[in-house]
C-alpha cells in the first residue's frame, strides 16, 4: 500500500487476476483471516478512482482489465498487510490468496511512547499507518502497556521511526534501546513422565517433551510438509526423511502455534491402554492450548494468564508427546474448562524437565573490504561473538569478501564500528539467517549476574533470561510451583530429581 501525499489514506496496489474492475464498483474485501468457516474478516467497500503506475506518473482509468497492476482508491481501511478482492455479488465458495511470505524475520524490537502523553492517540494512528506501509513490520501492545515495534534490523527501524515521526503522526516520540526476540527450546527428552490432573480429579494427562530433529522446524516453516496432508503421505514424509516410526508419524495431531509453526504435538498413546474415542473428544481442547499457547502473542490475545516458562518468549523446535490419558466418561466432566489449563500445566512441566534452553537469532553478515582491512574486520567480528565462515578475494578487484554469522543482540552498532575500524573502506550486508541455542543454562541459580560487567559465554543464557524477565516485570526466577501439581512435586521428590 502506498500513502497519498498528505498520508491520510493509502492507495492499494493490486493485480486483477480475472474479470474487470470498474471505478465506483462495490467489492468485497477479504482479509488474511477470512475462511469459509469464519467470514468475519470481510467487508463491503466502494472502489474510488483507479490508476496505473507509469514510472513517476499515474495514469487514471475508469476500468482495469485482467492481467494489469492497478492502484485502487477507497478500500484501504480494513486492509492490514494483504487482502483478496472479489465482486460483491460473488456467491461461489471463496478462498483468499496466501499472505506474503519472506525469507527473513522481524527479530529486532523497540518500545515507543509519545513525549507528550496527551498525543498517544496520534501515535496509535501513526502506528496503524506505518504497519500498513511496511510489509515485514509488526506492532503490538505488551501486557506492561508499552507499544512495541518489531523490524528486521537497525536501518529498517530507523526508516520506520523516520516515517512515523515525520509522515504519519507528526509528533515527538521517545524510543527505548533496541532488544531482540528470543525463543525457548529443549535439548533433551524429559527426565520423567510429567502428569497433571484436572481440578475435578476426573481427568489425567501424561506427557513428555523432546527436541525435534535437525532441520524439521525449518521444513515446517518453509511449507515442505503440511499437517493437512493425508495420514499416509504425512507418514511417508517423516519416515523417509527423519526416520520416524510410521505409527508415530501418522499420529501427529498438529503443528504449532499455527499450521506452519515449528512445534509438533503427537498422540503416542496405545489403544490397549487409552480409550481413543474419549481422547479424540478432548483433542480440540488439548490442541488449542498446547499448540496455540506456545506463541506468546496468541496467548496475550486470547487472555491466557500463564506464559511460556522461561521468559514469556515463543517455544520452538519442541515435540510434545501424549503418553497416557485418563478421560472422564461424562462430557460434563471433560469440558474445555477442565482440559485446557491441565494440558497447559503438563506441557510446561514436561518442557521444564527436558533441559530448557534459550535460542537467539543470528544474522548472516557479508563484508566487502580491501585486503589491508581484513584483520580489522576480524577484530570487530570477534568482539561481537561473530564467527567467519568464508574469506575469499573478489576476482579482478583488490577487495575481499568475508562471510560470517553474528548474534542479532550483538549486531547493534556493528556497521558504525566496522567503518570506524576500517576508515570507511568496508561495506556490509546483514540479514536474519537462523536460530541458535544460547550457551549456558538459564536455570542455573549458582550464576551471579553483576551489573555493568561482561559475562563469560557460559553465563549468557542466564543473563538474557533474567534481563528479559526484568524488562517484562516478572520475578527473576521461574516459579516451579505454578506449573507442577502437588502429586507431581511428590513424584519428583520420590525420584530425587534435582530442580534448578
N, C-alpha and C positions, 0 to 999 in steps of 0.2 A: 504494500500500500504506500502511496506517495502523498505527502502532505501538500495542501494548497499553499499559496504564498503567505497567507495570514495564519496558517497552521490551525484553522478552526475545524476542518474536517479533512478526510482523505479521499483520494481517487484510487479505486481498486483496479489493479492490473489483472486481467483475466483473459483466458483463451476460450474462444467459442468452439466447443467440440462438435456440436451438431445444431441444426436449426439456425435461426436468425434472431438477433437481439435488437429490439427497437427502443429508441428514446421514448420515455414516458410509459414503458411497459411495466406491468405489475409482475414481480417474480417472487419466488420462494427461496430464501437464503437458508441453506442447511449448514450448521456449524460442525466442528470436528467431533462433537459428542453425539451427533444425531445417529439414531439407529431405528430400525423398523419396530423394535420393542419400546424405545423411548424417543418420542418425537418432540420432546420439549425444546431442544436446541434448534428451532426453526422459526423463521419469521417472514411475513409478507412485507415486501418493500417495493417502493416505486423507483424505477430507474430514472435518473435525471438525464443529463447530456452524455454523449458518447464521443470519445476521441480516439484517434490512432496516433501513437508517438512516431514522429519522424525526426530523429536526431534532436535538435534543440527545439523543434516546433511540434505543436499539437494540431492535428487536422480534425475538425469537428465533423461528425457524420450524424445522420438520423437513424441509421441501422448498420449493423455489423454482421456479415455472413460467417458461416462456419470456417474454421481454419485460421482466423485472424486473432491477433492480440489487440485488446482494446482497453482503454481507461474508462471506468464506469463511475458515474457520479450518483450519490444518493443512497448507496447500500452499505456504507462502511460501518454504520453504528453497531450492528450486532457481531461484526467480524473481529476476532482476536488475532489470529495468525492467517488461517486459510479457511476456505468455505467451498461449497458446491452450490451453484445457482441453477435452478430449474424453473420451468414455466409454472405459474400459479395454479393452472388447471390440470397439471400432470397428475393422473390418477394411478399410474403404474407403481409397483414397489420400488422405492427409491434407495439408492446406496450412494454414499459420499466417496469422493476421491481420497486416497490415502494422504494424510498430512505430510508436510515436508519432513524429510529425514536428512541429517547432516553427518559428516564424518568427524565431527568434533563435539565436545560437550561444554556447557556453561558450568565451570567449576570454581570460578572466582566470584566472590560476592562482597558487596559493600552495603552498609546501612546508611540511610539518608534521612534527614529531617530538615524542615524549614528553619531558617534563622529566627524568623518571626512566627511563633506558634499559631497566630491567627490566620496565617496563609496556608495552613495544612490542606484545605480543600483545593487550592490551586495546585499544590504539589501532587495531590492524588489524581487530579485531572491530567496533569502532565505525565505522570507515570503510566496512566492508561494509554495516552497517545504515543509515548515513546515505546511502549510494549508492542503497539501495532507496527511501528516503523522499523523495528529491528527483529528479524525472524528468529534469531537464536536467543534473544533476551527473554528473561522471565523475571517477574516481580512477585513478591508475596509479603504477607504480614506475619512476623513471628509472634509466638504467644506472649513474648515480653512487650509487644506493641510496636517494635521497631519495623520500619519498612525496608525490605532487603531487595537489592537488585543483583541478579546473577548474570554474569557475562563470561566470555571466553578468555579474557586477559586484560592487561593494563590498558593498552591502546584502545581496545574495544570499549572499555568502560569510560575512558576519557572522552571518546566520541559521544557516548550515551549521555554523560553528565553535561557536556557542552550543549547538546540539543535540548536536554531537559531544562537547563538554566536559561538559555537564550531564545529558544524557539517555542517550547510547549508550555512552560509555566511562568517564565519571566520573573522569577523571584530568586533571592539568595538562599542557597541550600548548603547545609553542613554535611560533610561526608566522613564516615569513620574509616579507620585503617582497613585495607582490604584483607580478607581472610579467604580460605579455600574450603570447599566441601570435602568431607571425609566419608568413607564407607566403613561398615563393620562386617567382619567375616570370621570364620573359624579355620583352624589349621589341622585339627584332629577330630576323630569321632568322639561323641560324648562319652565321658568316662563311666557313666552308668545310665541305665534306662530311667528317664525322668517321667514322673506321672503327676497328675493333678485331678482332684475330684471337683465336681460341680457343687455349688452351695447346698443343693438339696440332697447330696450324697447318693444320688441315683445313677450318676454317670461318671466314668473314669477314663481318661486318655493317657496313653503311654507313648513316648516319642523320644527319638534321638536326633541329633543334628550332626552333619558331617560335611566336609568341603566337597564342592563339585570338581569334576575332572578338569584338567587344564584346557582352556580354550572353549569349554562348553558354554560359559556365560556369554562370551563374545559371539558364539554361533547363534544363541537365542536372540541376542540384541540385534544381530545382523539379519535375522529372519531366515537363517538357514534351516531352522526347524520350528514348527508351529504346533502348539498344543491342540489345535483344532484338527490336525491330521487324524485319519482313522487309526485305530489301535495297531493294526498290522504294520502300516507304514512307519508309525512312530517307533514301534518295537524294533523294526529292522534298522532304522537310523541309529538308535542308541546301541544296539547290539554290534553293528559292524564298525561304527566309528569310535565308540567309547567303551566297548567290551562290557556292556551292561548285561545282566541276566534278562532274558526275554520277558519273563513274567513281571519283573520289576519295571521294565520299560513300558509295558502295557498297563501298568497300574499307576501311571503318573496322573495326578488329579489336576494340577495347574502349574503354570509358571507365575512368578510374582515379582513386583507388585501389580503388573498388568500382563497382558498376553505375550509381551516380549521382555518381561522382567528377568533379571539374572539370578533367580532362585527357583527351586523346584520343590513341590510337595508331592510325596509318594505314599500311597497306601500299601504298606508292607505287612498287612495282617494276613492271617491264614483263615480260609473258610471253615476249617475244622475247629478253630478257637474263637472266632468272632462271627456274629450274625451280620453278614454283609448287607442284608436288606435294611436292618436298623442303622448300620453305619452310613449307608448311602442316603438315608433320610436326613442325616445331620451334616452331609457333605458340604452343602452350601454354606452353613454357618462356620464350619472349620476353615474352608477355603477363604471365606470373606475375611476372617480375622488373621489367619497366618499369612496368607498370600498378600492381601491388600494392606495389612497393617505393617508390613516390613518397610513400607515407604513412609517416611515421616510427614511428607506433605499430605498424603491421603489420610493419615491419622488425624492431622490437625483439622482437615476439612470435615472429617466425619465425627469430630468431637470426642475421639478416644483419648482418655487421660494418660494411660501408661504409654511410655515411649520405648524405643529400641534401647537395649540395656546399657551400652557403654556411654554414649553421649548424644543420644537422640539423632543419630545420623542413619541413613538408609542401610539396610542389610544387603550384602552382595555375596554371590558365589557360595550359597549355602543350600544344602539339600536337607529338608525336614522329612523324616520317615516316621509314619504312624505304625507302631509295633503291635499295639493292643488297644482295644476299645471296649468298654462295658457301657452299653447304651440302654436307657430305660425303655420298657415296653410301651408305656403310655406316652402318646405325643405331648401331653401336657407337661411332662417332666423332662423333655429333651428339647425344649424350645431354644431359640437363639439367645435369650437372656441367660440361660444356663450354660450353653455350649461355648459361646463366643469368648467370654472372659477366661474360661477354663483353658480353651485352646491357646489363648494368648500366653497365659502363665506357663503352660507346659512347653510351648515353643521357646519362650525366653529362657526358661530354666535349662532346657536342652542346649540352647545356644551358649549359656554361661559355662556349662560342663564340657564344652568342646574346644577349650583353649581359645577364647576370643582374641581377635587382633583388630587393629585399625588398618585401613587402607587409605592411601593418599594418591591424588592424581599426579601423573608425571607428564611433562611436556617434552615433545621432540624438538630439539634445537639444531638448526643448521646455520653455521657461522662461515662467512667468507672473509678472509683476511690475507694480507701479504705474508710471505714466508717468514719475515723477521718478527711478525706479531703473533705467531702461533704459540710460542711459550707463554705470552701474556694471556691468550685465550684459555690455555690450560689452567693457568693460575686462577682466573676468575671462576671457571667451572668448578675447580677443586674447593673453592670457598663456599660453594652453594650445593654441596653434595652431588654435583653432576658427575657423570662418567661418560667418557668418549667412546663411541662405537666405531667411528671411521675417521681417518685423517688422510686426505689424498690431495695431490696438486690438481688444479684445473688445467687440462691440456691447452697449450697455446697461450697461457697467460701466467703472470707472476703470482697468482692467487692460490691459496689453499682452501679446501672445503673441510670443515670439521663438523661431524655429526655427533650429537650427544643427547643424553636424557637428563633432565633437571626436574627435581620436585617442584610442583607448582607453588608450594608455600615458600620456597626459597628463590622464586623467579622474580619477585618484586624488585624493581630497580636494576635488573640484570643488564638490560640494554644500555642504560646510562653508565653502569660500572664497566661494561665491556668497552665502550667508546672512550672512557676516561683512560683505561689502561693501554689502549692501542692508538691514542691520539686521533680518534675518529676514523681510523682506517678499516675497522671491522664492521660488518653488517650482519644482522642475524634475523632468523625467522623462527617463530615459536608457535607450536600448535599442540593441543592435547593429544596424547598417544595411548596411554594405558593406565590402569590402576595397579598399585604395587603395595605390598604389606610394609607398614612402618616397622623398623627394627625395635625390639623390646616388647615387654609385657605391660599392657596398660593397667593391669590389676595388681601389679607388684607394689605393695604398700611400703616396702623397705626403701624404695627410691624417694629421696627428698629433693623436691624441686625448689631451688633457691632463686629468688628474683634477680634479674639482670645478669645472670651467669649463663654462658653457653653450656648446653647439656651434652654429655657424650652420646654416641649413637644409640647405645642400648637403653637410654632413658627417654628417647624421643616420643615413643608411643604413650608413655605415662604423662609426659609434659603436654602433648597435644590433647589428650583426653581431659586432663584437669583444666587446662585453659579454655577448652571448648565448653565444658560444664560450667565454669565460672561465668563465661560470656552469656550463657543461656539462663543464668540464675539458678543453677542446680547445686545440690550438695556436691562436695568434692569427690566422694566415692560412690560407687554403685551400691544401692541398697539391696542386699540379697533377699531380705525378708519380703520384699514387695513381689518377688516372682516365685518364691518357694512356699508351698503349703506346709503346715506343721508335720503331717506324716512324711513329707519329702525330706524335711530337715532331720527328722528322726532316722530316716533311712540313710541319709548322708553321714550322720554321726555313727550309725551302726557299721557302715562300710569304711569308716575312718577316711573319708575323702577330705583332703585339705582344700579349704576355700581361701583364696587370696583375699 
